[in-house]
């Protein structure tokens, strides 16, 4: 009987240790932009190349080139993508000059001629990218006070937060094409990403309801969602703009008010 009581006591102590000190931390797939991204990413259902590039701060075209993907950048669940950018270009190769072979009938001596070198291409100096968008004026996506600003350093806040009312219409800040519509990016809730050009993207997070789907073309000012509080403590819109995959302060594009 004594041996049985000792066994029960030992089991209880072991069980308590496993349920307290030995518990594992909750798993989260939130990506910290201050850390280096992983080398590869396995595509999940609902992902688009735009959402993956957005999550890790890559330029979409650079990520597509690194993975050998051509527009419209179709990907599928289970596919492994290399998380890096590439700017490979196909260089034109000059063909060597073709010389005629001397005929066996022609016994006259031939003088050797020096090979003709093609002129070296002049280096092309690329102008520094400018913070300019020529596709028309931007507009505020929702009416309401600004409650949080863009932060570029430290604990980065890559956009702005605009307070609003539940169900309030959210407008496209500019004409574009919907390249992501879903809730697969942690921290954004119900999210829309619009492509405005090869360089410019904008995102609209924490929506109550998404009113457009991937592939839809929208005009500037079109209602694309209903404001909500998905993933937040109060109704507000999280709005971001990225140029070449990098976040910029939306207040530098939006009209002053």
C-alpha positions in Angstrom: 0.0 0.0 0.0 2.9 2.4 0.9 4.6 1.7 -2.4 1.3 2.5 -4.3 0.9 5.8 -2.5 4.5 6.8 -3.3 3.9 6.0 -7.0 0.8 8.1 -7.2 2.7 11.0 -5.5 5.6 10.8 -8.0 3.2 10.7 -10.9 1.3 13.8 -9.6 4.5 15.8 -9.2 5.7 14.9 -12.7 2.4 15.8 -14.3 2.4 19.2 -12.6 6.0 19.9 -13.9 4.9 19.1 -17.4 1.8 21.3 -17.4 3.6 24.3 -15.9 7.3 24.7 -16.6 7.3 22.5 -19.6 4.6 24.1 -21.7 5.6 25.4 -25.1 5.0 29.0 -26.2 2.2 29.7 -28.6 3.2 29.5 -32.3 2.8 32.6 -34.4 3.7 33.2 -38.0 4.0 37.0 -37.6 7.1 38.2 -39.3 9.3 40.8 -37.6 10.7 43.1 -40.3 13.8 43.7 -38.2 14.8 40.1 -38.7 16.1 38.4 -41.8 13.4 36.5 -43.7 13.6 32.7 -44.0 15.3 31.3 -47.1 12.1 29.6 -48.4 8.4 29.9 -48.0 5.8 27.1 -48.6 2.7 28.5 -50.3 -0.6 28.1 -48.4 -4.2 28.2 -49.7 -5.2 31.8 -50.2 -1.7 33.1 -50.7 -0.8 35.2 -53.7 2.7 36.3 -54.7 1.7 39.8 -53.8 0.7 38.9 -50.3 3.9 36.9 -49.8 6.0 39.8 -51.1 4.0 42.2 -48.9 4.6 40.1 -45.8 8.3 40.0 -46.2 8.9 43.4 -47.8 9.9 42.3 -51.3 9.4 43.8 -54.6 6.9 41.6 -56.4 8.7 41.5 -59.8 12.1 40.8 -58.1 10.5 37.9 -56.1 8.9 36.6 -59.3 12.1 36.7 -61.3 14.0 34.9 -58.5 11.5 32.1 -58.7 11.1 32.0 -62.5 7.5 33.2 -62.5 6.0 35.3 -65.2 2.9 37.5 -65.0 0.2 36.9 -63.7 2.5 35.1 -61.1 0.3 32.0 -60.6 1.3 30.0 -57.5 -0.2 26.9 -55.8 -0.4 25.5 -52.3 2.6 23.4 -51.4 4.9 25.2 -53.8 8.3 26.2 -52.3 9.4 29.8 -53.1 12.9 31.2 -52.7 12.6 34.4 -50.5 14.9 36.7 -52.4 14.8 39.3 -55.1 16.5 39.1 -58.5 17.0 41.7 -61.1 18.4 39.5 -63.8 18.3 40.8 -67.3 18.9 39.1 -70.6 22.0 40.7 -72.1 22.3 40.9 -75.9 25.3 38.9 -77.1 27.1 40.1 -80.2 27.6 37.4 -82.8 31.2 36.8 -83.9 32.1 37.9 -87.4 31.9 35.1 -89.9 34.8 34.9 -92.3 34.6 33.2 -95.7 36.6 30.1 -96.2 39.1 30.3 -98.9 38.3 28.2 -102.0 40.6 25.3 -102.8 40.9 26.7 -106.3 42.2 30.0 -105.1 45.9 29.5 -104.4 46.7 33.2 -104.0 48.1 34.1 -100.6 45.7 35.6 -98.1 46.8 38.3 -95.7 45.6 37.8 -92.1 43.2 40.5 -91.0 42.8 41.5 -87.4 39.5 40.6 -85.8 37.1 43.5 -85.6 36.1 44.2 -82.1 32.6 45.5 -81.4 32.6 48.8 -79.6 32.2 48.4 -75.9 28.7 49.5 -74.7 28.6 52.7 -72.8 27.5 52.3 -69.2 24.0 53.5 -68.6 23.7 55.6 -65.4 20.3 54.9 -63.7 18.7 57.9 -62.1 17.9 57.5 -58.4 14.3 56.5 -57.8 12.2 59.5 -57.0 9.2 59.7 -54.7 6.9 60.6 -57.5 3.8 58.9 -58.8 2.4 60.0 -62.2 -0.9 58.1 -62.1 -3.1 60.8 -60.6 -3.8 62.2 -57.2 -4.2 60.0 -54.1 -7.3 60.4 -51.8 -8.0 59.5 -48.2 -9.5 56.0 -48.0 -11.9 56.8 -45.2 -13.2 59.8 -43.3 -12.0 60.0 -39.7 -9.3 61.3 -37.4 -5.7 60.0 -37.7 -5.0 58.0 -34.5 -1.6 56.4 -35.3 1.2 57.6 -37.6 3.8 55.8 -39.8 7.0 54.8 -37.9 10.0 53.9 -40.0 12.4 52.9 -37.2 12.3 50.9 -34.0 9.1 49.0 -33.5 8.0 49.8 -37.0 4.4 50.8 -37.8 4.4 50.6 -41.5 1.3 52.6 -42.2 -1.3 54.9 -40.6 -4.5 54.1 -38.6 -7.7 56.1 -39.2 -10.5 55.9 -36.7 -14.0 55.3 -38.0 -17.4 53.8 -37.4 -18.3 50.1 -37.8 -19.5 49.5 -41.3 -18.3 52.8 -42.6 -17.4 52.7 -46.4 -13.7 52.3 -47.2 -12.6 53.8 -50.6 -9.8 52.9 -53.0 -7.2 55.6 -52.5 -6.4 55.3 -56.2 -7.4 53.3 -59.2 -5.9 49.9 -59.3 -6.4 46.1 -59.4 -7.1 43.9 -56.4 -4.2 41.5 -56.0 -5.1 40.2 -52.6 -8.4 39.8 -50.7 -8.4 37.7 -47.6 -7.3 37.3 -43.9 -4.2 35.2 -44.3 -1.7 37.9 -43.2 -1.4 37.9 -39.4 -2.0 41.3 -37.8 -4.0 42.8 -40.7 -7.4 41.1 -40.2 -9.6 41.3 -43.3 -7.1 42.8 -45.8 -7.2 44.2 -49.3 -4.1 44.9 -51.4 -4.4 47.1 -54.6 -1.8 47.3 -57.3 -1.6 50.8 -58.9 1.4 50.4 -61.1 4.5 48.2 -61.3 5.9 50.1 -58.3 3.0 51.2 -56.2 0.8 49.1 -53.9 -1.7 50.1 -51.2 -3.3 48.0 -48.4 -6.5 48.3 -46.3 -6.6 46.3 -43.1 -9.0 45.4 -40.2 -12.1 45.5 -42.4 -15.5 44.2 -41.3 -16.3 43.0 -44.8 -14.4 42.9 -48.1 -16.5 44.0 -51.1 -14.1 43.2 -54.0 -12.2 40.1 -55.0 -8.8 39.4 -56.5 -8.6 40.4 -60.1 -11.2 43.2 -59.9 -10.4 46.6 -61.3 -11.5 49.5 -59.2 -11.7 53.2 -59.8 -10.3 55.8 -57.4 -12.8 56.4 -54.7 -14.7 53.2 -55.3 -16.1 51.5 -52.2 -14.0 48.4 -51.7 -14.8 47.4 -48.1 -16.6 48.1 -44.8 -14.6 49.5 -41.9 -14.3 47.1 -39.0 -12.2 46.0 -36.0 -10.8 42.6 -37.1 -7.7 42.1 -35.0 -8.0 45.4 -33.2 -9.6 46.9 -30.1 -11.7 49.5 -31.9 -13.1 50.2 -35.4 -10.4 51.7 -37.6 -8.7 51.3 -40.9 -5.0 50.4 -41.2 -3.7 51.9 -44.4 -0.3 51.3 -46.0 1.5 52.3 -49.2 4.6 50.6 -50.6 6.9 51.6 -53.4 9.0 48.8 -54.9 8.1 46.6 -51.9 9.2 49.1 -49.3 6.8 50.9 -46.9 6.5 54.7 -47.2 4.6 57.2 -45.1 1.2 57.5 -46.7 0.9 61.1 -45.5 3.6 62.0 -48.1 1.1 61.0 -50.8 -2.4 61.9 -49.4 -3.7 65.4 -49.7 -3.4 67.6 -46.6 -6.5 68.1 -44.5 
